[in-house]
Structure formats: structure tokens, C-alpha cells
Amino acid sequence: MNSPFPLKQVVSVLVFATLGVLAGSALAQTADYRRGYDQGYRDAIEASREQHGPSEPMRGRMVVLDAKYGFRGDVCDAHRSIQEMVGMRRHVDVRVNNDLCGDPASGRVKRLTIVYRCGNGPEQRAAGAEGTIVSMGCR
């Protein structure tokens, strides 16, 4: 029996279709992946500035002055974990969850409030509810 589609062509089409599906799913990026990619890019720029000198004057590093995580009076001090995330960066995205300093109010939706300063600049605030991302940054 002679088929209008030789087996070799059918297999080739199936292989290319499978590769297309796999490539499409590999290109689909989650928001977390993108945030991580962006943070890595910012870190590389900062490292380059530190190694080769800034192209423009830097206005100081980000310093966390206070960070509280909790619900009403039930809070924990997230200062140390936030400052460790910040390190020498001038921008950081913080995922608000119990990994910051524990769960001070079990069963309640908690909130993170951060007070920070860029160099000698004015105090700045950033806040967000549990399960969100809080962005902090210096220009």
C-alpha cells in the first residue's frame, strides 16, 4: 500500500511539532522568574559599578531602619532578614511571608512595614500585605 504521506515526513512533522510545543513552554516565564532575572540584572550593574566605578555619583546605599511584620500588636522584627536581602543593593523586591521572621499572628493576614533610608536621604517607607511583593529602591 502506498501512502500519500511517507513515514519519514510524518515523523519529521511530529518531531518539529513536539519541539515547538516544548520551546513555547520553555519561553513562558512566571512573574517570579522575571523578578529574579531583573534582580540579577540590577545586582550585576551594581557589581560593575563597584568594580569599575560609577558612571554617575551614587547617592548612598539602602539601610533598613525598621521592619515589622505582623497583625496589629502581634508583630515580629524583620529588620535583620530584610537588611540581609538588601545587602549592598540599591533595589530589592521582598516577598512578604512568614519566612521573614516567623508567624507572629497565626491565622491572620499579616502586613510588612519597612522604614529605610538611601544614604543620608530622607526616610522612606514601603509596605505590603502577606503574599505580595514589596519593592524598595534608591535612585
Summary of the structure (lengths in Angstrom):
residues: 139
radius of gyration: 23.7
end to end distance: 72.8
largest distance: 83.8
contacts: 345
relative contact order: 0.15
helix: 37%
strand: 28%
